[in-house]
């Protein structure tokens, strides 16, 4: 039975989030979404004008689920909490996170995320220019690391992948890479994310004169 009478923008956005997280952007279409919801594709357009408007709602809602910390504690603690929350969001909504990574329009909850990062950095005594640069660096590091995880670039190597790496090294003279094969193949994403974040924060501590 058609669900057109019970359709709403909220239901369509929720269904689109679920479809994107399950199958990714490549397997998403308005027609497939309508089919999953048991309605005619044209029924969707009574609530969302086009696919771009739907993606705007999807991205905004998911970014709004980022569990931002309360503005207390040191700036370092706040920054770490924001970055970990932003990464965790990608694990909960992998398909939508990858859409967000290439999304070109601003959404309200993206400003909310940036605002929290600016506030954390301001509490550390950063200048206006340094706040903006530091926020971009921290969020870009987190976003790109998470996208690597979601596309399997940041995962332990399988035996087959390890063997292919070793085989590829035999075509040239790469002594250090050959020596480091075990370390390269043994990926601990949690540890690597924390390591990189610590390096960035230590650099920012030097920039802020050790304030915090």
N, C-alpha and C positions, 0 to 999 in steps of 0.2 A: 504494500500500500504506500502511496506517495506520502512523504513527510513534509511536503511544501508548506502546509498550514502550520507546522511547528518549527519551521526554519527560523533562524535568527543569525545575525552577524556573529554573535558569540559562539553558537554551535558550529558554524562554518569554520571559524578560526580554530576552534579546538580540534575539529576533525582534520583540518589541514596540518596542524602541528603533529598530530598522531601519524598521519600519512608520511609527512616529510621525515620524521624521526625513524620510521620503520623502513622506508625505501629510499630516502634521499631525493634530492632535487631532480635527478635524471628520470625517476619513475613517477614524478608528480605531474598531474595535469588537472585542469578544471573538470574535464570530462570524467576522469577517474575518480576525482573527489565526489562529484555528483553521484556516480555509480555506487561508491562506498556508502553514501548517505541515503541512497534509495530515492533520489529525486532526478528530475530532468535537469540537464546542465543549465538551461536558461533560468531555472528557479533560483540558482545561486546569485544571479546578477540583480535580483530584486533586493539583495542585501549588501552585496559588494559590487562596485561598478566595474571592476576589471581585476585581472590577476595581480597587477602591481599593487593595487589597493589592498588586496587580500594579504600579499606578502608583507606589506607595511604593518598590518594588524598582527600578523603572525610573529614577526620579528619584535615588535613593540611588546607584545604580551610575554614572550619568552625572556627578553632582556629584563622585563619587569620582575621576573621570578628570581633574579640574582639576589642572593641573601647578603645584602650589604651590612657591614658592622655598624654598631652605634659609635658615634664620634667620641670615643674615650680611649685611654691608653696612649702609648707613644705613637708617633707618626709611622714608625717602622712596623709596629703591630697592626695598625690600621691598614697600611699598604699591603702587607702580607695577607690580611684577611680578605681584602677586596680582590686581590689577584687569585687567591685560592677559591673564592666564591665564583669568580668569573670562569675559572677553569672547570669547577664542578658543574656549572651550568651547561657547559659543552658535553659533559658526560651524561647529563640527564636528557638533553635535547640535541643529540648529535646532528641530525639532519638540518634542523633549524639553525644551529650554530654555524654550519658551513654555508647556509644561505646568508646569514648575517655577515660572514667574513667578506662577501663580495657585494653586499647591499650598498647602494649608493645614496640612499635618502636618509635624512636624520629621522629618528623616532624619539618620542618624548622620554622613554626610559633609558635611552642611550645618554641623554643629557643628565639623567639622574645618576647613572654610573660615573660619568665624568665628574659631576659635581662632588660626589663622595671622594673621588681620588684627589681633586683639587683641595678639598677641605682637609684631608689627611696631610697633604704636603704643606699647606699653609700653616698648619699647627707645628710643622717642623722648621718654620722660619724661611722657607724658600721664597725667592723673589718671584714676581709674576711670570717673567719669562722662563725661569727655571721650573716653576710649577707646571707650565704647559708642556715643556720639553720632557720633564720627568714623567708626567702622566702619559704622554704619548708612548714613551719608551716602555713603561711598565705594562700598559694595556696591550701594546703591540707584541711584546715578548709573550705575554700570557695567551693572547689570541692565536699567534702563530704556533706556539708550542702545542696548544690544544688542537689546532687543525692538523698538525703533524700526527698527533695521537689518533685522531678520528679517521685519518686516511692511512693508518698503519705504517707511517714513516718513523714513528717513535714507539717501537715495540720490540721485544726480544726476537732475535733471529731464529727461524726454524733451522733444523739441521740442513735442509736443502738450501736455504738462503745463505747459511754460513759457508757451505761447500761452493756455492756460486761466487761468493766474495773471494774465497781463496783461489778459485780457478781464474777469476778476472785479474788477480794480482800477478799471476804467473806470466802475463803478457808484457810485463815491464819490470823496472827495478824500483820496488817500493819497500825497502827494508823495515822502516818504522811502522808502516801500515800493516805489514805482515806480522810484525812482532805484537801488534795491538789487536789482532783479530778477536781474541777472546773478550777483551774489554769492549770492543765495538759491538760484538754480537750480544753481549749480556746487558740488555737495556732495562733499567729500572726507572720507569717514567716518573714515578713519584719523587724518587731521590734526585733525578736529573732536573726536574722542575724546581725543586727546593734549592738545589745548588745554583742554578742560573739566577733565581730570584735573589738569593743571598748575595751573589756577586753584584747584581744591579744595585741592590740596596746599600751595600758597602760603598760603592762608587758614589751614590747619592749622599751618603753620610759625609764623605769627603767634600762634596760640592756644597753641602749645607754647613760645613765647619763643625761637623760632629754634634749638631744640635739634635735634641729629641729626648 
